[in-house]
Amino acid sequence: MFLNVNWSFKAPVRPGDVITGRVEVTSVRSDKPITELKTTVIRDDGTVVLDGTAVCYTMDISCVGDPSPVLPQRPG
């Protein structure tokens, strides 16, 4: 889940364009399941069409498909 995004749209993407998204994890908090990401989207001609950063809450996906997942409890 995105907690914050800071994206800069650099160039247009038009119907028929092929784009590739890349994400790099730049930091992981040890006290909470929160990661910081560097994000880049590149058009097939090599043009960067989006770049920026994002902060995400990273939930344990082992419960995907479980009809009754147990969510982590908040401290305090």
C-alpha positions as CSV (number, residue, x, y, z in Angstrom):
1,M,0.0,0.0,0.0
2,F,1.4,3.4,-0.9
3,L,1.8,5.8,2.0
4,N,3.5,8.5,-0.1
5,V,4.5,8.9,-3.7
6,N,6.7,11.6,-5.3
7,W,6.6,11.0,-9.0
8,S,7.6,13.3,-11.8
9,F,6.0,12.7,-15.2
10,K,8.7,13.4,-17.8
11,A,7.2,12.5,-21.1
12,P,3.9,11.3,-22.6
13,V,2.9,7.7,-23.0
14,R,0.5,7.1,-26.0
15,P,-1.7,4.2,-27.0
16,G,0.6,1.5,-28.5
17,D,3.7,2.5,-26.6
18,V,5.5,-0.3,-24.7
19,I,6.6,0.7,-21.2
20,T,8.8,-1.0,-18.6
21,G,8.5,-0.2,-14.9
22,R,11.5,-0.7,-12.6
23,V,11.5,-0.5,-8.8
24,E,14.5,-0.5,-6.5
25,V,14.2,-0.9,-2.8
26,T,16.3,1.9,-1.3
27,S,15.6,1.3,2.4
28,V,13.7,-1.0,4.7
29,R,12.7,0.0,8.2
30,S,13.6,-2.5,10.9
31,D,10.9,-1.4,13.3
32,K,7.9,-1.4,10.9
33,P,7.0,-3.1,7.6
34,I,7.8,0.1,5.6
35,T,10.0,0.3,2.5
36,E,11.2,3.2,0.4
37,L,11.4,2.7,-3.3
38,K,13.0,4.4,-6.3
39,T,10.6,4.1,-9.3
40,T,11.3,4.5,-13.0
41,V,9.1,3.9,-16.1
42,I,10.9,3.8,-19.5
43,R,9.3,3.9,-22.9
44,D,10.5,1.3,-25.5
45,D,12.6,4.0,-27.2
46,G,14.6,4.5,-24.0
47,T,12.8,7.7,-22.9
48,V,12.2,8.0,-19.1
49,V,8.5,8.8,-18.8
50,L,8.3,8.7,-15.0
51,D,10.7,8.8,-12.1
52,G,10.5,9.3,-8.4
53,T,10.1,7.7,-5.1
54,A,7.5,5.9,-3.0
55,V,7.0,4.9,0.6
56,C,5.1,1.6,1.0
57,Y,3.6,-0.4,3.8
58,T,4.7,-3.9,3.0
59,M,2.1,-6.5,4.3
60,D,3.0,-10.1,4.7
61,I,1.5,-11.8,1.7
62,S,1.6,-15.3,3.2
63,C,-2.1,-14.8,4.1
64,V,-3.2,-14.3,0.5
65,G,-5.9,-16.8,-0.3
66,D,-6.5,-17.5,3.4
67,P,-10.2,-17.0,4.2
68,S,-9.4,-15.7,7.7
69,P,-6.0,-14.0,7.7
70,V,-4.7,-12.7,11.0
71,L,-3.5,-9.1,10.8
72,P,-0.6,-7.9,12.9
73,Q,-1.6,-6.1,16.1
74,R,-0.6,-2.5,16.6
75,P,1.9,-2.0,19.5
76,G,0.5,-0.2,22.6
